[in-house]
Structure formats: structure tokens, C-alpha cells
Amino acid sequence: KKFQFTLNPTLLYEYDSISRLSEYFSNLNVSQEHKSFVLLPTQKAFYSNQVFYPESPCNSLVKITFEKQLDSLLLQKSWDFLSRKHESLRLMFEMTDNGPEQSVADFSSVKIEYLKIENKTDSAELIYDIENKMLHRVYQLDRYPLYDLCYVEIGQSDSVLIFNAHHI
């Protein structure tokens, strides 16, 4: 309704590739003034939870363990590429006269936190502490980013990448 066109599921068959579908959308002449969008019911529930109970954040954490160490410059470049490409990584939320709405922030590089644990035997407890701290982070929903990344080198050969994001 907001863009005054109907998205019919048959379009997925008529335009059978992402590039063809993208070309179709680019020819619609949709005004770019609509930069905010209403939230889905589930998103509204998470938003309300964060607003009314800020001391109880609802975050999701993913940890990837590597049996090698990664190139930090390449990791940052890769993350920047993903963040530039996927608008969902740049969402922000704010209260408007129409209720909570989401908008996409302009791209800006989010620096990955880099840590080093020298002694492998201490790593499990230290990684747990890092995860716990990240999981309890309270994000400001109206400010990008709504996630954190932490890369930890362990000893001489192992590493962990931890991604934590607000669940909304």
C-alpha cells in the first residue's frame, strides 16, 4: 500500500533470477522518500520488551570456532562487504506517531573487537565471560549498529569469531 503497487507471487516465476527481479523493481519508479517501515507483530513484541524491560535484553549470539587464525584485515573487509550488502544488518528502530518503525542506516564500518588469549587452558572460561558480556549488552534501538563482533585469537593456532545481535 505504501508504495502503491501490488507484489504478486507470480512475479517470482516471471522474473526467475535475482537480477531480473531487481531490474523489474528498479523500473517501478517508487519514491525513495519512504525510508521507514512498520514492524511485524513479532518485531513489535521484541521492541516493546526492550523498551519496557531494558535490563533484560533479548540478544542472539553465534560463535564460530576455527582451527586456525584469520587475517584481521580480510575479516574486517569481509564484514564490511556483508554489512554494505545486507540491509538487515543496518536496521534501526524508533517510535513514531504511527508506532514503532524500522529504518535502514547508511553504511558505516563497524569495527570488530580483537582480543588475544595467550594460554589455551584459560580460553574456555575467558570466552564464556566474553559471550556473557555480549549477551547482556543493551542496544539503543534507534542507533546503528544493533550487533557486536568479537574475534579472539587463542594461543598460536586457534580462534573464535563471536557475533551478537539484538533479536529484533
BAMI-15541 format. One record per residue (C-alpha): residue in three letters; x, y, z; chain. Coordinates in pm, 1 decimal. Each point is the difference from the previous one (the first is absolute). Layout:
N
["ala",[X,Y,Z],"A"]
...
REM end
This chain:
168
["lys",[0.0,0.0,0.0],"A"]
["lys",[272.2,242.7,97.1],"A"]
["phe",[166.2,-25.4,-342.1],"A"]
["gln",[-330.8,-32.2,-188.1],"A"]
["phe",[72.2,-321.5,-182.7],"A"]
["thr",[-91.0,-363.5,49.6],"A"]
["leu",[265.8,-263.0,42.6],"A"]
["asn",[-143.7,-308.3,-162.1],"A"]
["pro",[168.7,-337.5,68.5],"A"]
["thr",[-10.6,-76.3,-373.1],"A"]
["leu",[275.8,259.8,-42.1],"A"]
["leu",[239.7,-258.2,141.4],"A"]
["tyr",[-75.3,-221.7,-296.4],"A"]
["glu",[-1.8,273.9,-260.3],"A"]
["tyr",[331.4,141.0,123.7],"A"]
["asp",[184.1,-319.7,82.0],"A"]
["ser",[329.0,147.6,118.2],"A"]
["ile",[98.1,256.1,259.8],"A"]
["ser",[146.8,228.1,-265.6],"A"]
["arg",[-317.5,-9.3,-212.5],"A"]
["leu",[-221.3,62.5,302.8],"A"]
["ser",[228.8,283.9,108.5],"A"]
["glu",[-25.4,153.2,-346.7],"A"]
["tyr",[-380.2,-22.7,21.4],"A"]
["phe",[-4.5,182.3,335.9],"A"]
["ser",[242.2,267.8,-115.9],"A"]
["asn",[-239.8,88.3,-283.7],"A"]
["leu",[-297.9,54.9,232.5],"A"]
["asn",[84.9,363.6,77.6],"A"]
["val",[-70.9,-45.2,369.6],"A"]
["ser",[67.0,314.8,199.5],"A"]
["gln",[308.6,-23.5,219.5],"A"]
["glu",[-159.4,219.6,266.8],"A"]
["his",[-138.5,-311.5,175.3],"A"]
["lys",[298.4,-100.5,207.1],"A"]
["ser",[-181.6,-140.1,301.3],"A"]
["phe",[-223.4,-302.6,24.6],"A"]
["val",[-246.6,-132.2,255.3],"A"]
["leu",[106.3,-291.5,218.3],"A"]
["leu",[-136.6,-350.5,-19.4],"A"]
["pro",[-196.2,-113.0,309.4],"A"]
["thr",[293.5,-205.9,127.3],"A"]
["gln",[236.0,294.5,-45.6],"A"]
["lys",[-243.3,221.0,194.5],"A"]
["ala",[9.8,-248.3,289.2],"A"]
["phe",[381.5,5.0,10.8],"A"]
["tyr",[1.7,379.3,-32.9],"A"]
["ser",[-247.8,36.9,287.9],"A"]
["asn",[198.7,-241.4,214.3],"A"]
["gln",[314.6,208.6,-51.9],"A"]
["val",[-179.7,328.9,71.6],"A"]
["phe",[-180.5,-116.9,314.6],"A"]
["tyr",[267.8,-236.0,134.5],"A"]
["pro",[335.6,143.7,-114.5],"A"]
["glu",[185.7,-195.0,267.0],"A"]
["ser",[-105.9,-325.4,-171.5],"A"]
["pro",[136.4,18.5,-355.1],"A"]
["cys",[-105.0,-256.1,-256.0],"A"]
["asn",[314.9,-75.0,-196.6],"A"]
["ser",[110.4,-290.5,-217.9],"A"]
["leu",[358.9,-115.7,0.0],"A"]
["val",[185.3,-211.1,-254.0],"A"]
["lys",[350.0,-132.6,57.2],"A"]
["ile",[215.1,-145.8,-276.1],"A"]
["thr",[315.5,-185.4,100.3],"A"]
["phe",[296.1,-29.0,-235.2],"A"]
["glu",[301.6,-227.3,20.1],"A"]
["lys",[209.7,279.6,-145.2],"A"]
["gln",[34.8,374.2,34.0],"A"]
["leu",[-159.8,237.7,-246.3],"A"]
["asp",[143.5,302.3,-175.0],"A"]
["ser",[-148.3,292.4,195.9],"A"]
["leu",[4.1,240.9,-295.6],"A"]
["leu",[-175.4,-251.6,-225.2],"A"]
["leu",[-253.8,-76.2,273.4],"A"]
["gln",[-84.2,370.1,35.1],"A"]
["lys",[-29.0,44.9,-376.9],"A"]
["ser",[-226.2,-306.4,-23.4],"A"]
["trp",[-224.2,127.3,278.0],"A"]
["asp",[-21.0,344.1,-161.7],"A"]
["phe",[-102.5,-164.3,-326.8],"A"]
["leu",[-277.9,-197.8,172.8],"A"]
["ser",[-121.4,302.7,192.3],"A"]
["arg",[-8.5,215.4,-313.2],"A"]
["lys",[-191.4,-268.0,-191.0],"A"]
["his",[-252.9,-114.0,261.7],"A"]
["glu",[-226.7,274.7,126.4],"A"]
["ser",[-123.5,-222.4,282.7],"A"]
["leu",[339.3,55.5,166.6],"A"]
["arg",[-63.3,376.0,-8.3],"A"]
["leu",[-350.7,15.2,144.9],"A"]
["met",[-95.3,246.4,271.6],"A"]
["phe",[-331.2,42.4,179.3],"A"]
["glu",[-176.1,306.0,132.2],"A"]
["met",[-335.6,105.9,137.2],"A"]
["thr",[-201.9,216.8,-238.5],"A"]
["asp",[-353.2,138.8,3.5],"A"]
["asn",[-98.6,-323.0,-178.8],"A"]
["gly",[165.6,-222.8,260.6],"A"]
["pro",[341.8,-163.9,-21.9],"A"]
["glu",[158.7,-3.2,-344.7],"A"]
["gln",[322.2,-133.4,-142.7],"A"]
["ser",[238.0,177.2,-231.9],"A"]
["val",[327.0,-85.8,-169.9],"A"]
["ala",[309.6,192.3,107.5],"A"]
["asp",[253.3,114.9,-253.7],"A"]
["phe",[303.0,-225.3,-8.9],"A"]
["ser",[284.7,71.6,236.8],"A"]
["ser",[267.6,-247.8,94.7],"A"]
["val",[-53.0,-175.2,333.8],"A"]
["lys",[335.7,-79.5,150.2],"A"]
["ile",[52.7,-357.2,110.7],"A"]
["glu",[139.1,-28.3,351.9],"A"]
["tyr",[326.1,-198.7,-0.7],"A"]
["leu",[123.2,-187.9,305.2],"A"]
["lys",[286.2,-239.1,64.0],"A"]
["ile",[6.5,-282.7,254.7],"A"]
["glu",[354.4,-127.4,38.1],"A"]
["asn",[-67.5,-307.7,210.7],"A"]
["lys",[-231.7,-257.8,-160.3],"A"]
["thr",[-83.5,-158.2,336.3],"A"]
["asp",[-167.4,323.4,119.8],"A"]
["ser",[-189.0,57.3,-324.0],"A"]
["ala",[-333.1,-175.1,72.8],"A"]
["glu",[-70.5,205.9,310.9],"A"]
["leu",[113.0,325.5,-162.1],"A"]
["ile",[-208.5,-65.1,-313.8],"A"]
["tyr",[-301.6,-73.1,222.0],"A"]
["asp",[52.1,336.2,176.3],"A"]
["ile",[18.0,180.7,-336.1],"A"]
["glu",[-319.7,-172.3,-121.9],"A"]
["asn",[-182.2,78.9,323.8],"A"]
["lys",[98.5,367.1,-19.8],"A"]
["met",[-112.6,18.3,-363.9],"A"]
["leu",[-332.1,-177.0,66.0],"A"]
["his",[-88.0,250.9,270.7],"A"]
["arg",[76.8,307.8,-205.3],"A"]
["val",[-289.8,243.0,-20.8],"A"]
["tyr",[-18.0,151.8,-347.3],"A"]
["gln",[-146.5,342.1,-72.6],"A"]
["leu",[-261.9,-102.7,-255.9],"A"]
["asp",[7.7,335.0,-176.4],"A"]
["arg",[377.6,-17.7,-61.2],"A"]
["tyr",[196.7,-211.3,-244.1],"A"]
["pro",[144.1,-257.9,52.3],"A"]
["leu",[-219.9,-241.3,190.7],"A"]
["tyr",[276.0,-260.0,13.1],"A"]
["asp",[357.5,-63.5,111.1],"A"]
["leu",[278.9,-209.1,-145.4],"A"]
["cys",[294.6,-131.1,197.0],"A"]
["tyr",[290.5,-197.6,-143.8],"A"]
["val",[219.0,-184.4,250.0],"A"]
["glu",[332.5,-160.8,-80.2],"A"]
["ile",[74.3,-292.6,230.6],"A"]
["gly",[359.6,-104.9,43.0],"A"]
["gln",[195.7,-32.1,-323.3],"A"]
["ser",[-248.7,-187.0,-219.1],"A"]
["asp",[-367.5,29.3,99.3],"A"]
["ser",[-256.5,278.5,-10.9],"A"]
["val",[-365.0,80.7,61.8],"A"]
["leu",[-231.8,248.5,-168.8],"A"]
["ile",[-295.3,105.7,215.5],"A"]
["phe",[-298.8,183.5,-148.2],"A"]
["asn",[-264.7,140.6,233.6],"A"]
["ala",[-309.1,187.7,-117.1],"A"]
["his",[-323.4,130.0,138.9],"A"]
["his",[-265.2,-257.9,-81.8],"A"]
["ile",[-243.2,249.1,-150.9],"A"]
REM end
